[in-house]
Amino acid sequence: MRDERTEHPIRALLTRCRDTCYRKAACFVECRGNVLCETSEGCSADALFDLASVTKMVTATTVLHLEAEGAFSLDDRPVDLLDPDLPGPVARRRLSAVTVRNLLAHSSGLVPWFPFYTRPGPFWAVLETVLAETAPEPGPAYSDLNFMILGELVRRATGRGLEDNLQELNALLGTAMTYRPADPSACVETERGNRIEMRMCAERGLSFGAFRPTDAAMRGEVNDGNAHYFFGGTAGHAGIFARARDVARLGRLYLDGGRAEGVQWVRPEVVAESFRDHGDGRGLGWRISDVFPLGAGHSGFTGTSLWVCPERRISAALLTSRLAVEPAPDLTDLRRELHRTLLKRP
Protein backbone atom coordinates (compact mmCIF):
# COMPACT_ATOMS: atom_id res chain seq x y z
CA MET A 1 0.00 0.00 0.00
CA ARG A 2 1.27 3.45 -0.87
CA ASP A 3 1.93 5.95 1.88
CA GLU A 4 -0.10 9.10 1.13
CA ARG A 5 1.99 11.04 3.65
CA THR A 6 5.01 10.32 1.45
CA GLU A 7 3.36 10.49 -1.95
CA HIS A 8 1.61 13.83 -1.48
CA PRO A 9 4.71 16.02 -0.83
CA ILE A 10 6.60 14.30 -3.64
CA ARG A 11 3.72 14.82 -6.05
CA ALA A 12 3.60 18.47 -4.98
CA LEU A 13 7.36 18.79 -5.53
CA LEU A 14 7.17 17.33 -9.04
CA THR A 15 4.23 19.58 -9.93
CA ARG A 16 6.05 22.66 -8.66
CA CYS A 17 9.18 21.89 -10.70
CA ARG A 18 7.39 21.06 -13.94
CA ASP A 19 8.18 23.45 -16.81
CA THR A 20 11.18 24.97 -15.01
CA CYS A 21 13.09 21.68 -14.57
CA TYR A 22 11.44 19.36 -17.10
CA ARG A 23 8.35 18.78 -19.16
CA LYS A 24 7.73 15.21 -18.00
CA ALA A 25 8.77 13.21 -14.96
CA ALA A 26 8.13 9.95 -13.15
CA CYS A 27 9.09 9.01 -9.62
CA PHE A 28 8.98 5.65 -7.87
CA VAL A 29 10.00 5.14 -4.26
CA GLU A 30 10.04 1.97 -2.23
CA CYS A 31 11.09 1.25 1.34
CA ARG A 32 11.79 -2.21 2.69
CA GLY A 33 10.22 -3.64 -0.45
CA ASN A 34 6.96 -1.71 -0.07
CA VAL A 35 5.86 1.00 -2.50
CA LEU A 36 5.85 4.42 -0.86
CA CYS A 37 5.16 6.48 -3.94
CA GLU A 38 4.53 6.14 -7.66
CA THR A 39 3.66 9.38 -9.37
CA SER A 40 4.28 11.18 -12.65
CA GLU A 41 3.93 14.57 -14.30
CA GLY A 42 3.05 15.05 -17.96
CA CYS A 43 3.31 11.35 -18.79
CA SER A 44 2.24 7.90 -17.67
CA ALA A 45 4.02 6.17 -14.81
CA ASP A 46 4.75 3.46 -17.39
CA ALA A 47 6.64 5.83 -19.70
CA LEU A 48 10.14 4.81 -20.76
CA PHE A 49 12.93 7.30 -20.10
CA ASP A 50 16.40 7.40 -21.62
CA LEU A 51 18.46 6.59 -18.52
CA ALA A 52 21.69 8.05 -19.97
CA SER A 53 24.47 7.38 -17.44
CA VAL A 54 22.21 5.56 -14.99
CA THR A 55 22.90 2.79 -17.54
CA LYS A 56 26.30 2.57 -15.85
CA MET A 57 24.68 1.12 -12.73
CA VAL A 58 23.19 -1.68 -14.83
CA THR A 59 26.59 -2.36 -16.36
CA ALA A 60 28.21 -2.21 -12.92
CA THR A 61 25.66 -4.72 -11.62
CA THR A 62 26.43 -7.10 -14.48
CA VAL A 63 30.16 -6.74 -13.86
CA LEU A 64 29.73 -7.45 -10.14
CA HIS A 65 27.55 -10.46 -10.98
CA LEU A 66 30.28 -11.83 -13.25
CA GLU A 67 32.74 -11.34 -10.40
CA ALA A 68 30.45 -13.42 -8.18
CA GLU A 69 30.36 -16.13 -10.84
CA GLY A 70 34.16 -16.25 -10.95
CA ALA A 71 34.57 -14.84 -14.46
CA PHE A 72 37.20 -12.44 -13.10
CA SER A 73 38.12 -10.59 -9.92
CA LEU A 74 37.93 -6.88 -9.24
CA ASP A 75 41.73 -6.84 -9.12
CA ASP A 76 42.11 -8.37 -12.57
CA ARG A 77 43.33 -6.14 -15.37
CA PRO A 78 40.95 -5.90 -18.33
CA VAL A 79 43.90 -5.98 -20.76
CA ASP A 80 44.60 -9.51 -19.51
CA LEU A 81 40.98 -10.58 -19.97
CA LEU A 82 40.43 -9.33 -23.52
CA ASP A 83 41.56 -10.89 -26.77
CA PRO A 84 45.31 -10.26 -27.15
CA ASP A 85 44.91 -8.49 -30.50
CA LEU A 86 42.29 -5.97 -29.33
CA PRO A 87 43.97 -3.22 -27.29
CA GLY A 88 46.82 -1.60 -29.21
CA PRO A 89 50.24 -0.82 -27.72
CA VAL A 90 49.24 2.61 -26.40
CA ALA A 91 46.08 1.27 -24.79
CA ARG A 92 47.98 -1.65 -23.28
CA ARG A 93 50.53 0.72 -21.78
CA ARG A 94 47.92 3.15 -20.45
CA LEU A 95 45.78 0.32 -19.06
CA SER A 96 48.67 -1.84 -17.80
CA ALA A 97 47.98 -1.05 -14.14
CA VAL A 98 44.21 -0.47 -14.45
CA THR A 99 41.96 -3.02 -12.77
CA VAL A 100 38.26 -3.77 -13.06
CA ARG A 101 37.88 -1.97 -9.73
CA ASN A 102 39.62 1.13 -11.14
CA LEU A 103 37.18 1.27 -14.06
CA LEU A 104 34.15 0.92 -11.77
CA ALA A 105 35.48 3.64 -9.43
CA HIS A 106 36.59 5.98 -12.22
CA SER A 107 40.22 5.89 -11.11
CA SER A 108 41.70 4.67 -14.39
CA GLY A 109 43.14 8.02 -15.49
CA LEU A 110 41.19 7.98 -18.76
CA VAL A 111 39.92 11.19 -20.32
CA PRO A 112 36.31 11.99 -19.22
CA TRP A 113 34.78 12.14 -22.70
CA PHE A 114 35.62 11.89 -26.36
CA PRO A 115 33.26 11.71 -29.38
CA PHE A 116 34.34 8.36 -30.81
CA TYR A 117 31.94 8.86 -33.71
CA THR A 118 34.20 11.58 -35.14
CA ARG A 119 36.88 8.96 -35.88
CA PRO A 120 36.65 5.97 -38.24
CA GLY A 121 37.26 2.43 -37.11
CA PRO A 122 36.21 -0.03 -34.38
CA PHE A 123 36.29 0.76 -30.67
CA TRP A 124 39.80 -0.41 -29.84
CA ALA A 125 41.31 1.34 -32.86
CA VAL A 126 39.66 4.64 -31.96
CA LEU A 127 40.58 4.20 -28.30
CA GLU A 128 44.20 3.76 -29.34
CA THR A 129 44.08 7.13 -31.09
CA VAL A 130 42.26 8.83 -28.23
CA LEU A 131 44.74 7.63 -25.63
CA ALA A 132 47.67 8.63 -27.84
CA GLU A 133 46.28 12.16 -28.01
CA THR A 134 45.23 12.64 -24.38
CA ALA A 135 47.31 12.75 -21.22
CA PRO A 136 46.39 10.63 -18.19
CA GLU A 137 44.11 12.35 -15.69
CA PRO A 138 46.08 13.23 -12.52
CA GLY A 139 43.48 11.77 -10.16
CA PRO A 140 40.01 10.18 -10.13
CA ALA A 141 37.97 11.42 -13.08
CA TYR A 142 34.45 10.40 -14.04
CA SER A 143 34.74 8.97 -17.54
CA ASP A 144 32.36 7.36 -20.00
CA LEU A 145 35.36 5.48 -21.39
CA ASN A 146 35.61 3.40 -18.22
CA PHE A 147 32.18 1.94 -18.81
CA MET A 148 32.67 1.58 -22.54
CA ILE A 149 35.57 -0.73 -21.68
CA LEU A 150 33.49 -2.53 -19.04
CA GLY A 151 30.81 -3.07 -21.67
CA GLU A 152 33.40 -4.69 -23.91
CA LEU A 153 34.59 -6.79 -20.97
CA VAL A 154 31.03 -8.04 -20.36
CA ARG A 155 30.75 -9.05 -24.02
CA ARG A 156 34.08 -10.88 -23.86
CA ALA A 157 33.42 -12.63 -20.53
CA THR A 158 29.93 -13.86 -21.42
CA GLY A 159 30.19 -14.35 -25.16
CA ARG A 160 26.89 -12.48 -25.40
CA GLY A 161 25.83 -8.93 -26.19
CA LEU A 162 24.79 -6.35 -23.63
CA GLU A 163 21.14 -6.78 -24.59
CA ASP A 164 21.24 -10.49 -23.74
CA ASN A 165 22.91 -9.75 -20.40
CA LEU A 166 20.28 -7.11 -19.68
CA GLN A 167 17.49 -9.57 -20.35
CA GLU A 168 19.05 -11.95 -17.83
CA LEU A 169 18.96 -9.20 -15.21
CA ASN A 170 15.38 -8.32 -16.20
CA ALA A 171 14.33 -11.94 -15.68
CA LEU A 172 15.78 -11.88 -12.18
CA LEU A 173 14.29 -8.55 -11.12
CA GLY A 174 10.99 -8.72 -12.99
CA THR A 175 11.83 -5.52 -14.83
CA ALA A 176 11.51 -4.41 -18.45
CA MET A 177 14.63 -2.34 -19.04
CA THR A 178 15.66 -2.26 -22.67
CA TYR A 179 18.11 -1.00 -25.23
CA ARG A 180 16.64 0.32 -28.49
CA PRO A 181 12.95 0.30 -27.44
CA ALA A 182 10.62 -1.25 -29.97
CA ASP A 183 7.91 1.40 -29.54
CA PRO A 184 9.23 4.98 -29.58
CA SER A 185 5.78 6.31 -28.70
CA ALA A 186 6.17 4.73 -25.25
CA CYS A 187 9.26 6.85 -24.64
CA VAL A 188 9.67 10.37 -23.30
CA GLU A 189 11.33 12.92 -25.59
CA THR A 190 14.82 14.26 -24.88
CA GLU A 191 16.78 16.91 -26.78
CA ARG A 192 16.15 18.47 -30.19
CA GLY A 193 19.06 16.76 -31.90
CA ASN A 194 22.47 16.54 -30.29
CA ARG A 195 22.93 20.29 -29.99
CA ILE A 196 24.93 20.05 -26.78
CA GLU A 197 27.33 17.49 -28.23
CA MET A 198 27.56 19.51 -31.44
CA ARG A 199 28.85 22.39 -29.35
CA MET A 200 31.22 20.14 -27.41
CA CYS A 201 32.70 18.81 -30.64
CA ALA A 202 33.09 22.32 -32.06
CA GLU A 203 34.90 23.43 -28.90
CA ARG A 204 37.39 20.61 -29.47
CA GLY A 205 37.83 21.40 -33.15
CA LEU A 206 36.15 18.13 -34.18
CA SER A 207 33.60 17.72 -36.94
CA PHE A 208 30.85 15.19 -37.62
CA GLY A 209 28.48 15.33 -40.55
CA ALA A 210 25.73 12.98 -39.44
CA PHE A 211 24.20 14.62 -36.36
CA ARG A 212 20.46 14.11 -36.03
CA PRO A 213 18.17 17.00 -37.08
CA THR A 214 17.66 19.76 -34.53
CA ASP A 215 14.10 20.62 -35.52
CA ALA A 216 12.45 17.79 -33.57
CA ALA A 217 12.97 16.18 -30.18
CA MET A 218 14.50 12.72 -30.15
CA ARG A 219 12.21 9.96 -28.96
CA GLY A 220 13.03 6.30 -28.55
CA GLU A 221 16.65 6.81 -29.61
CA VAL A 222 19.40 7.14 -27.04
CA ASN A 223 20.46 10.77 -26.63
CA ASP A 224 24.13 10.02 -26.00
CA GLY A 225 26.11 10.47 -29.21
CA ASN A 226 28.67 7.74 -28.63
CA ALA A 227 25.95 5.24 -27.69
CA HIS A 228 23.86 6.14 -30.76
CA TYR A 229 26.29 6.91 -33.57
CA PHE A 230 29.22 4.72 -32.57
CA PHE A 231 27.75 1.74 -30.69
CA GLY A 232 24.41 1.54 -32.52
CA GLY A 233 22.34 2.16 -29.40
CA THR A 234 23.87 -0.49 -27.13
CA ALA A 235 26.77 0.51 -24.88
CA GLY A 236 28.07 0.04 -21.37
CA HIS A 237 27.93 3.73 -20.47
CA ALA A 238 24.52 4.72 -21.90
CA GLY A 239 21.62 3.42 -23.96
CA ILE A 240 19.10 1.79 -21.61
CA PHE A 241 15.46 2.93 -21.44
CA ALA A 242 13.32 2.06 -18.42
CA ARG A 243 10.36 2.92 -16.24
CA ALA A 244 10.93 4.53 -12.86
CA ARG A 245 9.78 1.38 -11.04
CA ASP A 246 12.38 -0.67 -12.92
CA VAL A 247 15.18 1.62 -11.82
CA ALA A 248 14.03 1.54 -8.19
CA ARG A 249 13.90 -2.25 -8.38
CA LEU A 250 17.55 -2.27 -9.41
CA GLY A 251 18.31 -0.22 -6.33
CA ARG A 252 16.51 -2.72 -4.13
CA LEU A 253 18.90 -5.44 -5.29
CA TYR A 254 21.67 -3.53 -3.51
CA LEU A 255 19.55 -2.89 -0.42
CA ASP A 256 18.93 -6.64 -0.23
CA GLY A 257 22.65 -7.40 -0.19
CA GLY A 258 22.83 -8.40 -3.84
CA ARG A 259 20.10 -11.02 -3.49
CA ALA A 260 16.83 -11.25 -5.45
CA GLU A 261 14.24 -14.02 -5.77
CA GLY A 262 16.43 -16.39 -3.76
CA VAL A 263 19.44 -15.82 -6.03
CA GLN A 264 22.68 -14.28 -4.74
CA TRP A 265 23.40 -12.14 -7.81
CA VAL A 266 26.19 -10.03 -6.28
CA ARG A 267 28.23 -11.10 -3.26
CA PRO A 268 27.19 -9.23 -0.07
CA GLU A 269 30.74 -8.14 0.69
CA VAL A 270 31.05 -6.68 -2.80
CA VAL A 271 27.74 -4.84 -2.36
CA ALA A 272 29.20 -3.34 0.83
CA GLU A 273 32.38 -2.40 -1.01
CA SER A 274 30.36 -0.79 -3.79
CA PHE A 275 29.04 1.76 -1.29
CA ARG A 276 32.50 2.67 0.04
CA ASP A 277 34.30 5.79 -1.15
CA HIS A 278 37.19 4.69 -3.36
CA GLY A 279 38.31 8.28 -3.90
CA ASP A 280 36.63 11.53 -4.90
CA GLY A 281 33.23 10.27 -3.80
CA ARG A 282 33.21 7.28 -6.13
CA GLY A 283 32.05 3.83 -5.15
CA LEU A 284 31.90 0.86 -7.49
CA GLY A 285 29.64 2.56 -9.99
CA TRP A 286 27.93 4.65 -7.32
CA ARG A 287 28.35 8.36 -6.57
CA ILE A 288 28.71 9.24 -2.89
CA SER A 289 27.78 12.84 -2.05
CA ASP A 290 25.37 14.97 -0.05
CA VAL A 291 22.96 14.79 -2.99
CA PHE A 292 22.56 11.11 -2.08
CA PRO A 293 22.44 11.28 1.75
CA LEU A 294 23.10 8.26 3.94
CA GLY A 295 23.79 6.17 0.89
CA ALA A 296 24.76 6.48 -2.75
CA GLY A 297 23.27 7.19 -6.14
CA HIS A 298 23.84 7.92 -9.78
CA SER A 299 22.47 10.52 -12.17
CA GLY A 300 22.09 10.71 -15.93
CA PHE A 301 22.55 13.58 -18.39
CA THR A 302 18.94 13.38 -19.62
CA GLY A 303 17.63 14.13 -16.11
CA THR A 304 17.51 10.72 -14.45
CA SER A 305 18.71 9.51 -11.06
CA LEU A 306 18.67 6.60 -8.65
CA TRP A 307 19.27 6.94 -4.89
CA VAL A 308 19.60 4.11 -2.41
CA CYS A 309 19.73 4.55 1.36
CA PRO A 310 20.78 1.32 3.10
CA GLU A 311 20.13 2.73 6.57
CA ARG A 312 16.45 3.40 5.80
CA ARG A 313 16.25 0.76 3.05
CA ILE A 314 14.91 3.33 0.58
CA SER A 315 15.29 3.08 -3.19
CA ALA A 316 14.13 6.15 -5.12
CA ALA A 317 14.13 6.68 -8.87
CA LEU A 318 13.45 10.09 -10.38
CA LEU A 319 13.29 10.20 -14.18
CA THR A 320 12.77 13.52 -15.98
CA SER A 321 12.98 15.14 -19.39
CA ARG A 322 15.27 18.02 -18.38
CA LEU A 323 16.71 18.33 -21.91
CA ALA A 324 13.28 19.44 -23.14
CA VAL A 325 13.81 22.69 -21.22
CA GLU A 326 16.13 25.34 -22.67
CA PRO A 327 18.67 25.88 -21.35
CA ALA A 328 18.79 22.48 -19.70
CA PRO A 329 18.56 23.03 -15.93
CA ASP A 330 20.76 21.60 -13.19
CA LEU A 331 18.65 19.16 -11.15
CA THR A 332 21.00 18.90 -8.18
CA ASP A 333 18.78 20.94 -5.86
CA LEU A 334 15.66 19.04 -6.93
CA ARG A 335 17.30 15.69 -6.24
CA ARG A 336 18.61 16.88 -2.89
CA GLU A 337 15.14 18.13 -1.89
CA LEU A 338 13.48 14.88 -2.95
CA HIS A 339 15.88 12.76 -0.95
CA ARG A 340 15.68 14.95 2.14
CA THR A 341 11.88 14.86 1.93
CA LEU A 342 12.01 11.09 1.97
CA LEU A 343 14.32 11.05 4.98
CA LYS A 344 11.85 13.23 6.92
CA ARG A 345 9.00 10.76 6.58
CA PRO A 346 7.88 9.11 9.84
Disulfide bonds with the S-S distance in Angstrom:
none
